[in-house]
């Protein structure tokens, strides 16, 4: 399901088109963005409290997803113009890319197109559907796939999941080749948010179970709809990174404050 974005509420933080940028990414350099979700909608079923898209709203209504042919034509046109000056093509945008009903052929086509221009393709996802073999195989078209696992809740960031579904997701991640994890930390007024000692220990245990090849830690750097949400301090991020590196010596762990 998609939630309509409130007019003007997303300025400066989300795409103004299905193909947007290039923009400067904290993690990836000069990035050409691709959204599989309409620009006036929030295409995500999660309710992350820090989401600048307002993903926790309850006024969810089904919307039409973008036509794949039109999206790919726009990507082709933009890549022809900017391929020489970008570092990466990033599929993220206004929501969860894997929710698009044609996500598999879109991923494969985007991969072919980006590689034709010798530009790596990155996907940012909450991992919905990776339990499906067809989805997992389609992700082979992506050079780097970063799957969300936030600390805090007993089963990571997946508050909307039941325990059985969360366990299936964990097993799919254990089996996922070259697993890359992205985790975001935040403070909430009156508490440590999801960055407390207990949450960190549980997150480290999960990371040791999943054995990712890379972890990217960041914090809430944009305006959240909940005014109680605030970014964690750089030294908190550094402490998490240090402990993750000790627990996972074969994993590349980095952070962006």
N, C-alpha and C positions, 0 to 999 in steps of 0.2 A: 504494500500500500504506500501511497505517497501523501505527504502533507504539503499543502500549499504554503509557500513562503509569504510572509507578510510584506507588502510593498515597502521598499526602502530599508528593510531590516537587515539585508544581507550585503549592503554596499561595501565594497572593498575587501570582502572575504570570500566571495564565491564567484563563479564564472558569470560573465554577462552574455555568454553564448555557449553553444555546445563545444566549440573549439575556441579556446581563450588563451591570451598571452601572446608571446612568451612573458612569463613572470619569473621573478627571482625566488627560488625555493631555498629555504633554510638548509635543506638536506641534499638537494640534487643539482643545484646551480640554475642555469637558465633553462626553464622548463616550458614546453608547450603543453597546455592542459587539454584534456578530453573529458567531457561529461557524457555519460549515458543517460542522464536524467534531465528532464526539461528545466530550463533556467528559473521558472517560477514555482518550483516544487522542491520538496525535500524527500528524496527517494531512499528512505531508510526505515527499517522497522525497529531500530534500537533507540534508546532514550538516554544517551550519554549526557550528563548534566552540564558539561562544558561546551557542548556543540554550538558553534556560532550560527548554525543553520536553524536552530530551534527545534532539534529533532525530538524533543520530549512533548511537543504539542499533541493534543488529542483529536484535533479536527482533521482526521485522516480520511481522504477520499481518493478513489482510484482515478488516475490520470493516464492519458495516452503517452507512451514512451516515444522517443524520437525514432523516425524512420531510419533504419540502418543505412540505406543507400544514400540518403541525403547527408547523414552524419559522415560517412566515409568520403563522399565527394568534397565536403568542406575540409576534412582533414587532408586530403590530397592537395587541394588548392593551397592550404596554409603551409603545409610542409614544403611544397615547391618554393614558397617565398622565403621561409625562415630556416630551413634545414641546416644551412651553413653556419648559423649563429646560435644554435641551441645545443644544450648538453644532453637533453633527454625529452622524451614524450611521456607524460604522466597521466594515466587514467585515474581520475578521482572525481572531481566535480561536485555536483549538488547532492550527492548521496552515494549509496552502495552500488557500484557498477554491476555486480553479479545479479542484481534484481531485474535487470533488463531481460525480457523474454527471449531476446536474440543475443544474449551475452556471449555465448560460445562462438558463433560465427563472427561476431564483432571483434572479440579478442584476437581471433586468428587473423582476420583481415587487417586489424591495426598492427599486429606484429609483422605481417608481410610488408606493409606499407612503410613502417618505421625502418625496417631493416633495408629496404630498397634505398632509403636515403642515408643509410649507415648511422642511424640514431638509435640508441637503446630505448626499449619500452619498459616502463615501470607501472605496476598496478598497486594501488592502495585499496585494501578491502578488509571487511570484517570477516571474510572467509565463508560467508553463507553459501551452502551448496557444495563445498569441497568434498563432502562425503560421497558425492556422486562421481563416479569414475570419468564420465564425459567432461564434467567441469574440471576435474583435476588434470585431465589430459590437455584440455584447452589452455590451461595456465602455462603449458610448455612453450606457448607462443610469446610469453612475457619474459624479458631478460631478468627482471627482479620483481618479485611479488612480495609485498609486505602485508602481513596479516595481523590484524589487531588482537592484542591480548592485554587489556588494562588490568592492573591490580585492583584489589578492593573486595569485590564480591567473592563468595566461596568458590565460584566456578569462573573466575576472571571477569570480563566485562559483560558477560552474557546474561544479564538480569532477566531478559525475556525468555530464556531457555529453561526448560526443565532439566533435572539432573541427568536423565537418560540421554537427552539430546546433547547436552554438554559433554557427556562422556564419549559419545560418538564423535563429536567434534575434536576432542582431545586425541582420540585414536587416529583420526584422519590427519591431524597435525603431526603426530609422531611418525606417521608413514610418509609425510610429505617430503619430497626431495629438496635439498637446499632451502630449508625453512628459514624465513626471515620474519622476525616479530617486530611490530611497532607498539609501544606502550606509552601512554600519556599520564602524567601525574598532575594532581591539582590539590590545592587546599580548599576547604569549605569553611566559611566563618563559623567559629565555635568548635571546630574539629580539625583533624589532620587530613580530612578528605580521604583520598585513597593512597596517601604517601606515608602512612604510619608504619611503625616497626612491625606490627603483626601482618599488615598487608604486604610489606616488603618480603618477609620471611616466606609467606605463602606463595608469592609470585616467584621467588627464587626456587622454591621446590618445584613449581610447575615448569620453570625454564630448564631445570635439571632433567625433568621427565621428557620434555620436548626436544632438547638438544638442538636448538637452532644454530645455524651458521653465522647469523647476524642478529643483533638486537639494536633497535634505535629507540632511545628514550627521549621524550620531549615533555614540555609542559604547556599548560593552557595559555597561549600567547595572544589570543584574540578575545573579543568581548563575548562572554557567555550570556545567554538569556537569564540565567540565575545570577543576580548580583552578589551572591555569597561566594561564588567561585573565584578563586585567584590562583595565579601561577605559583609553583614552588620556587624556592630560592636556588641559585646555581649550585651552592654547596650541597644542597639536598640531592640534586641530580648527580653531582659528582660522587657522592657517597653511594648512591644506588649503582652507578656505573662501576665503581671500585669493587663493590661486593659481588656484582654479576661477573666481573672479570675473574675474580678469585674462584667463584663457584663453577665457571664455564671457561676453562683456560683455552679451549679450542674455538671459542666463539668471538667474533668481532663485535664489541660492544661500544657504542658511541652515543653521544647526547647532543642535543641542540637546545640551548637555553632561550 
